[in-house]
Amino acid sequence: MQINFTHKPSSNLDSGMYIKILVAITKADPSNGEPEKEYVRRQANGLHVNFNRVWSETDKSFEIGQVKVTRQTALTVLRDCIVLASLDDNYSLTERERILTYAQKLRIPLADINSLEKWVSTKKDLEKQWKKILAGELI
């Protein structure tokens, strides 16, 4: 699923921190591989962040403090985390726990995370249906 970060982070959540959050989500699940890493690389390149440096310096336990950002920024970051964690169709408990930790720091309630998870799942289902339609298959 291709979702690009389009809402620029606020001054309190810079692009580097956003990429570090995505790296931590990627590294949270040992079964994640090249598709997840490539997703983060594309995001980093789009925001002019040195992917290789951030990748090597950030581990799965990367923490953020209480950060004051707009609701749109927080939801965009968390949406991208869920998209990333769902790329392999295995949204693991470890990935979800890390996302919930970030949500708490960004002051986003669990109900909103549940809504984002449903949205990502629905979007993936619609993309699968679109591919079937393109292939001439009935849905």
C-alpha positions as semicolon CSV with decimal commas, in nm:
position;residue;x (nm);y (nm);z (nm)
1;M;0,000;0,000;0,000
2;Q;0,145;0,333;-0,102
3;I;0,070;0,615;0,139
4;N;0,307;0,907;0,149
5;F;0,350;1,147;0,435
6;T;0,201;1,465;0,294
7;H;0,134;1,673;0,604
8;K;0,460;1,833;0,712
9;P;0,545;1,766;1,076
10;S;0,501;2,053;1,316
11;S;0,809;2,220;1,458
12;N;0,790;1,995;1,766
13;L;0,789;1,674;1,563
14;D;1,056;1,702;1,302
15;S;1,101;1,481;0,998
16;G;1,390;1,295;1,161
17;M;1,176;1,194;1,457
18;Y;0,900;1,081;1,222
19;I;1,146;0,855;1,037
20;K;1,288;0,724;1,368
21;I;0,935;0,627;1,473
22;L;0,888;0,436;1,146
23;V;1,227;0,265;1,188
24;A;1,132;0,157;1,540
25;I;0,805;0,009;1,411
26;T;0,994;-0,174;1,136
27;K;1,247;-0,315;1,379
28;A;0,978;-0,410;1,636
29;D;0,881;-0,719;1,434
30;P;1,171;-0,947;1,340
31;S;0,973;-1,084;1,045
32;N;0,971;-0,743;0,877
33;G;1,199;-0,724;0,577
34;E;1,274;-0,530;0,260
35;P;0,919;-0,407;0,185
36;E;0,897;-0,237;0,523
37;K;1,250;-0,103;0,502
38;E;1,183;0,029;0,152
39;Y;0,865;0,203;0,271
40;V;1,064;0,387;0,538
41;R;1,340;0,467;0,288
42;R;1,086;0,627;0,050
43;Q;0,940;0,832;0,334
44;A;1,288;0,944;0,444
45;N;1,390;1,038;0,090
46;G;1,069;1,237;0,045
47;L;1,145;1,433;0,361
48;H;1,518;1,470;0,285
49;V;1,621;1,262;0,587
50;N;1,938;1,050;0,572
51;F;1,779;0,705;0,583
52;N;2,101;0,506;0,632
53;R;2,210;0,716;0,928
54;V;1,870;0,703;1,099
55;W;1,839;0,329;1,028
56;S;2,173;0,251;1,189
57;E;2,121;0,483;1,489
58;T;1,762;0,385;1,579
59;D;1,649;0,064;1,744
60;K;1,307;-0,086;1,815
61;S;1,292;0,068;2,162
62;F;1,315;0,427;2,035
63;E;1,108;0,647;2,265
64;I;0,964;0,990;2,227
65;G;0,873;1,221;2,512
66;Q;0,545;1,404;2,539
67;V;0,535;1,592;2,210
68;K;0,283;1,864;2,136
69;V;0,175;1,840;1,774
70;T;-0,144;1,902;1,587
71;R;-0,401;1,627;1,583
72;Q;-0,352;1,596;1,207
73;T;0,022;1,544;1,247
74;A;-0,025;1,286;1,523
75;L;-0,288;1,093;1,329
76;T;-0,080;1,104;1,011
77;V;0,225;0,964;1,191
78;L;0,020;0,690;1,356
79;R;-0,161;0,609;1,030
80;D;0,174;0,566;0,856
81;C;0,292;0,342;1,141
82;I;-0,013;0,119;1,099
83;V;0,030;0,110;0,721
84;L;0,394;0,012;0,770
85;A;0,309;-0,255;1,028
86;S;0,042;-0,397;0,794
87;L;0,254;-0,422;0,478
88;D;0,324;-0,790;0,536
89;D;-0,041;-0,863;0,627
90;N;0,084;-0,947;0,977
91;Y;0,011;-0,655;1,208
92;S;0,186;-0,805;1,508
93;L;0,116;-0,746;1,876
94;T;0,468;-0,608;1,917
95;E;0,410;-0,352;1,642
96;R;0,071;-0,256;1,786
97;E;0,213;-0,213;2,136
98;R;0,482;0,020;2,003
99;I;0,219;0,217;1,809
100;L;0,002;0,245;2,120
101;T;0,302;0,378;2,313
102;Y;0,354;0,647;2,049
103;A;-0,020;0,723;2,047
104;Q;-0,012;0,785;2,419
105;K;0,285;1,021;2,386
106;L;0,107;1,202;2,103
107;R;-0,213;1,221;2,312
108;I;-0,423;1,014;2,073
109;P;-0,686;0,790;2,237
110;L;-0,724;0,418;2,174
111;A;-1,058;0,473;1,997
112;D;-0,876;0,677;1,732
113;I;-0,613;0,404;1,688
114;N;-0,892;0,150;1,643
115;S;-1,046;0,376;1,376
116;L;-0,712;0,413;1,198
117;E;-0,664;0,035;1,202
118;K;-1,010;-0,013;1,045
119;W;-0,935;0,255;0,786
120;V;-0,604;0,090;0,686
121;S;-0,772;-0,251;0,665
122;T;-1,055;-0,113;0,451
123;K;-0,808;0,065;0,222
124;K;-0,611;-0,257;0,174
125;D;-0,931;-0,448;0,094
126;L;-1,034;-0,185;-0,161
127;E;-0,692;-0,201;-0,327
128;K;-0,723;-0,581;-0,355
129;Q;-1,068;-0,542;-0,511
130;W;-0,933;-0,285;-0,757
131;K;-0,659;-0,527;-0,864
132;K;-0,920;-0,798;-0,921
133;I;-1,132;-0,563;-1,129
134;L;-0,828;-0,469;-1,337
135;A;-0,754;-0,837;-1,388
136;G;-1,110;-0,896;-1,507
137;E;-1,208;-1,100;-1,203
138;L;-1,545;-1,073;-1,035
139;I;-1,543;-0,941;-0,680
